[in-house]
Amino acid sequence: MNDRLLIFGAGDYAELVHHYFARDPRYREIAFAVDGERLAADRFCGAPLLAFEEARHRCPPEAWDMFVAIGYTGVNEGRRSKV
């Protein structure tokens, strides 16, 4: 386990995840990443927000843990279409 964390996502779920990880003393640095076309700011929850395409260089996997914080948007669409 590394002491740096990259959270993929910048929505409600990512904000909730950050709330907990930011209080975990094992992590001293947290950053966020989203797909480049979704990048609309340079910070999220007070932490750096990066284009995922660049994150590999700025947050190398050997030095950063990663948590994918993608919510459940669209999960019920299949059910809705059947009803």
MOBEL-V450153 format. One record per helix or strand. SS is the DSSP state (helix for helix, strand for strand). FROM is the first residue (numbers start at 0). TO is the last residue. If there is no record, write none. Layout:
BEGIN
SS_FROM_TO, SS_FROM_TO
END
This chain:
BEGIN
strand_3_7, helix_11_20, strand_28_33, helix_35_37, strand_42_43, strand_46_50, helix_51_57, strand_64_67, helix_76_81
END
